[in-house]
């Protein structure tokens, strides 16, 4: 086994109604050191995610019973696992809908299974904003970001964020008032080797802003032509 992969091995749920494809993906992931389960319908996927608590769900969008968008929404109701969508090449609506439902990343079909395994490894390599010592909470007006507790609060009330949303917030609050490009945020939150549409950052920032209640208070500024920065006022 590849020792680099061993270091990030975890539980993966592969969901695809094409059973031969799901089995092939599962075989490659198992060889790479992951504990892998499969599901082939939407309801099976939700139940398996609830029962097995995977670290990553590889989720096709075209599923019987419940489509992948609804499966992702339901999983997000009880899990912070990474969700890696499988979408048709060039289908922008599928990508945006999946990301809006709470997916963390996507990979377009057709793809090489080795590429998918590498993408799974990449999401599990992400630093989970874990701290080795107690770090003071970062405070921006009504917003408090506690890396030690992995928690964000606005006005004292906890905000339910996905892992990716929290990691974006951690990256922005680590360098307040500094404008960070989409590429810098991808390198920090996704992976320096990540390849795809950098607008994935915009979608997640949009989710983050809504959850922080930015219709009332601005925490994240858009820096036109550059990217985003945390507001300190």
ZICORFEN-V976889 format. One record per backbone hydrogen bond with DSSP energy under -1.0 kcal/mol. CO is the residue of the C=O (numbers start at 0). NH is the residue of the N-H. If there is no record, write none. Layout:
# ZICORFEN-V976889
CO_NH ; CO_NH
This chain:
# ZICORFEN-V976889
1_5 ; 2_6 ; 4_7 ; 5_8 ; 9_34 ; 10_54 ; 10_55 ; 11_36 ; 12_57 ; 13_38 ; 14_59 ; 16_18 ; 17_21 ; 18_22 ; 19_23 ; 20_24 ; 21_25 ; 22_26 ; 23_27 ; 24_28 ; 25_29 ; 26_30 ; 27_31 ; 28_33 ; 29_32 ; 34_11 ; 36_13 ; 38_15 ; 40_44 ; 41_45 ; 42_46 ; 43_47 ; 44_48 ; 45_49 ; 46_50 ; 47_51 ; 48_52 ; 54_81 ; 55_12 ; 56_83 ; 57_14 ; 58_85 ; 60_62 ; 60_67 ; 63_41 ; 63_65 ; 66_70 ; 67_71 ; 68_72 ; 69_73 ; 70_74 ; 71_75 ; 73_76 ; 74_77 ; 74_78 ; 81_56 ; 82_103 ; 82_104 ; 83_58 ; 84_106 ; 85_60 ; 86_108 ; 87_90 ; 89_91 ; 90_94 ; 91_95 ; 92_96 ; 93_97 ; 94_98 ; 95_99 ; 96_100 ; 97_102 ; 98_101 ; 104_84 ; 106_86 ; 108_88 ; 111_115 ; 112_116 ; 113_117 ; 114_118 ; 115_119 ; 116_120 ; 117_121 ; 118_122 ; 119_123 ; 120_124 ; 137_144 ; 139_142 ; 141_154 ; 142_139 ; 143_152 ; 144_137 ; 145_150 ; 150_145 ; 151_158 ; 152_143 ; 153_156 ; 156_153 ; 161_165 ; 162_166 ; 163_167 ; 164_168 ; 165_169 ; 166_170 ; 167_171 ; 168_172 ; 169_173 ; 174_177 ; 179_227 ; 180_184 ; 181_185 ; 182_186 ; 183_187 ; 184_188 ; 185_189 ; 190_193 ; 196_199 ; 197_200 ; 198_202 ; 199_203 ; 200_204 ; 201_205 ; 202_206 ; 203_207 ; 204_208 ; 205_209 ; 206_210 ; 207_211 ; 208_213 ; 209_212 ; 212_215 ; 212_216 ; 218_230 ; 220_228 ; 222_225 ; 222_226 ; 226_222 ; 227_179 ; 228_220 ; 229_176
